[in-house]
Amino acid sequence: MAIELKEISGALSALVAKVAPSIVRIDGRAHHGASGVVYNAQGLILAANHAIERDEHLTVTTHDGRTLEAKLLGRDPGTDLAVLEVDAGAGLAPLPFASAGDIAVGQLVLSVARPGKTARATSGIVSAFGESYRTHHNGRVDHYLESDADLRPGFSGGALIDTDGRALGVVTGAIVRGTTVAIPTATIERVVRELGAHGRVRRGYLGVGSYPVRLAPSVAGAASKTEGAVIVAIEPDGPAEKAGLLQGDVLLSIDGQPTAHPAQVAAALEDKADVDVKIELVRGGEVKTVTVKTGHRR
């Protein structure tokens, strides 16, 4: 048994040493350092948005003690992600990221961070892995990924690592109070893409207020649905008003995604900024399909 424990201990220590060059310290707030993850060879660094309090005078400290000036490429409070950029010639080692199919409840994980000069780690398991959800800042995270690995001060922005040395996500304690969650790969890829292109994450919107409602039996049969979201307010000169949507219209779906609740309306529009969408709705007891050009907001 002692030999087995020694082997396990050695393997975990080797795993931390393997990924440590991809974990950096970020100085972006007073008195405390934060952690970051090297995302690619072009010099992009992932961080937790809440741990980066300023937009300028940012520095990154590497595993070998170098201090690099960093530029804030963008931040997304909705998913608590920020992306920094350093000189692509700095020779930083990107961390490979795992996909959702590589994650299972109960698997052993490490949380690896660099709040100081050296890498630090805590261990645990994946305690929950589920569907997408919306944060309290109205961002969509593609999978709920929770770990019981302890989140020490300065660990936010570090990586949740599997036993193959791949990142399952970027850890943060700011999205679900009192719980360590990780922002998964799919969300990271989407946010990095948006920040790189626009400097912010654009989220589509219609400019309506809605409320869940059950459909009358006579309409439910034609709509093949029992619930929708009735429009109770329309923003002046917003996308919905421009497209001729009316108070009292009942939204059934947006590009095929059900909209039985205002949260589903927001989710259906998440990745549809400034594009035409097909909206199925009920107006005057009849099911109609209209095309609306969405707007965007942060």
N, C-alpha and C positions, 0 to 999 in steps of 0.2 A: 504493500500500500504506500509506504514512504517513497519507494522508487517511482510509482505512478504519479504521486502528487508532485514530486520533483520534476518529472517530465512535463506535466501540465504547466507547472510554474515556469519552466524554461520556455515552453512553447508560447505562452502568453507574453513573456518578456521579449522574446524574439519578434512577436507580432507587433508590439508597440515600437520596437526599434525599426521595424520595416516601414511603418507608415509615418513615423515621426518626421522625416524630411518633408512631408507634404503638409504638415501642420505648422502654422505660423502664429506669432503673436501680433496683435494689432493694437496700436496706441491711437485710440480715437475718442477717449473720454478722460475726464479728470481722475487721477489717482489710481485707476485700475486698468489693467490690460484686458483685452478680449482675445478670443481665438479666431482663427480663420483657416480655411482649407484651400489649397492650391487646386484650381479647377482645370486649368489647361496650360499648355506650353506657351500660349500667347500672353501669359502674365495675369490672368484673371484669378481673383481671390474671392471666395465666398465667405460671408460673415453674417452674423445675426444683426438685423437692423437696429434693434433696441440697444445693442451694445456699442453702436457707433454713434456717438452723440453729436459729433461735429462733421461738417462736410469738407473742411480743409485742414491742412497741416496734419495729414495722416501718415503714419509710418508703419512698416511691416518689418518684423524681426524674424529672420530665418533660423533654421535649425543650427546653422554653423555660425551664428552670431552677427551676421550682416544686417544692417539697418537700411531699408529701402524706402524711398519716398513713394507714396501711393496716391492715386487719384480715385475719387469716388465716381464710379461709372453710373451708379443709380441705386435707388433703394425702393423697396416695396413693403410698407408697413402691413399690408394685407396678409402677407405670408411670412413676415419678419425676416426677410432676406435682404441683404445688401451685397453689392458686387463692387470690388475695388480692382484697380488695374496698376500693375507695376511694370517695370521694364521687362520686355519679353526676353531680353538677353541675360536675365539674372540667373538662368539655369535652374529654376525651381522644378521640383518633381511633381507632376500632377497625380492626384489620387484617383484610381479607377473607381467608378461607381457601379453598384449592382442595380439590377432592375427589380420591379415588384415581384416578379416570379421567383426571385431568389430569397424571399423573406418568408419566414414562418414563425408563428408564435412558439416560444420555448427555445429558440436557437440562442446560443451563447453570443454575446456581443460585448464590445469594449467601447467606452466613450473616451476618445483621445483628444486632448486639448493642449494649448500652450499659453496659459495666462501669464507665465513668467518666462524665464530664459530656457527652461527645460520642458520637455513633453511630460504630461501627466495623464493618468488613466484611471478609470473606474470600470468595474465589470458588472455584468448582469445578464438578463435575457430579454428577448422581445416579449413584452407582456401583453401587447395587443396590436393587432394589425387588421385594418378594416377599410371601409369605403371612404370616398371623398367627403369632405366637410367644409363648412364655411367658418372662418375665424371671426372674432369679435370686431375685427377691422374690415370685414366683408371681403376677405380674400379667400380663394378656393385652394385647398390643399388636396392633392389627388388621392392620398391614402392616409388614414390615421395610423401612425406608427409610434407606439409608446414603448419605452424601455424602463426597467427599474434600476438601470445604472445610475448611480448618484451624480447629480449635476452640481458640481462644486462652483464656487465663485470664479468667474472668468472662463467657464467651460462653454457657455453659449457661443455658437459659431464653430465649435469643434465638430468632429466627425463621429458618427456611430459606425463602428467597424465590425464586419463579420470575421470569421476565423480564416478566411482567405485573404484578408487584408483589403477588402473592398469597402467603400463607404455605402452604407444603406441610406444615409441622409445627413443633414446638418442639424445638430441638436440645438434646442432652445427651450428655455423655461418661461417664455413670455406669452405663448399662445394659449396654453391651458394651465391655469394657476395651480401650482403645487405639483405639477406633473412634467416629467421629462418627455418631450416628443421630438421627433426628428422630421424635418422637411424632406420628403422623398425625392428620388431622382427625377421623376416626371415633372414635378412642380419646379424643381431647380432648373431644368432644361428650358421650361416655358418662360420662367421669370428672367433667366439670363438672356434669352432670345429677345424678349420685349425691352429689357433695359439696354441691351446693345443697340437696338434699332431706334428706340425712342427716348431713352433716358428715364423712363417710367413705365409702369405696367398700365396699359390702357384697358379699361373694362367697358364693354358695350352697355348701352342703356337706351331705354325707350322714352323716359321722361313721364312715367305714369306711377300712380299709387294704386295698389290693388288689394283685394281682400278675398280670402277663399270662400267659395260658394258651391252649394250642390246644385246640379242641373235639374230642371224639371224633367219628369219621366218622358214627356213628349219630345224633348230635345236630346236627352241622354242617348236614346236609341239611334238617332241620326248621327250623333257625334261619336258614338262608341266610347263614351266617357261618362262618368257620373259627377265629376267635379271640375272646376275651373277657377280662375282668378278674375273677379269682376273689377273693372277699372272704376275707381271712385274719384280719381283726380288726374288731371292732365297738365303737364308743365307747358306754360305758354311758349309757343315757337319751338317746342322740343320735337324730337323725331316722331313721336306718336301723333301730335297735333298736325304736323306737316303731312303725315300720311293719311290723315282723315279718320284716325281712331276716335271713338266717342266714349264719354262716360256711360257706363252701363254695358259696354261691350264685355264679353266674358272670354278671356284668353284661355285657349285649350292647349295649344302647343306652339313652340317656336322652333322652326326647322326640324320638326318631328319630336322634339323633346317635350314631355308633358309639363304643363304649367298650372298645376292644381293649387299652388300656394305661392305667395310672393317670393319665398326663398328659391323656389324652382324657376321662377321668372328670372331672377338674378343669375342663377346657375346657368340657365340656357343662354344667357347673353355674355357670359364671362369672357369667352374668346372671340366675340363677334363685334368688334369695334369698327365703326365706319364701313359696314358692309350691308348688303341687302339680305333680309331674312324673310322667310315665309311664315306668316302667323295665321294659325287656324283659330277662329273665334266664332262666338255666337252673337248675332245682332238681330234683335226683333224676332227671336225664335228660330232663326235660320242659321245654319252653319256656313261660314264664308272663309275664304283664304285671301289674305291681302299681303302685299309686299311692303316692307318698311325698311328705310335706310336708317340704321342705328347711328347713334352718336357715340361718344366715348367720355369717360371720366376716369380719374385716378382711383 
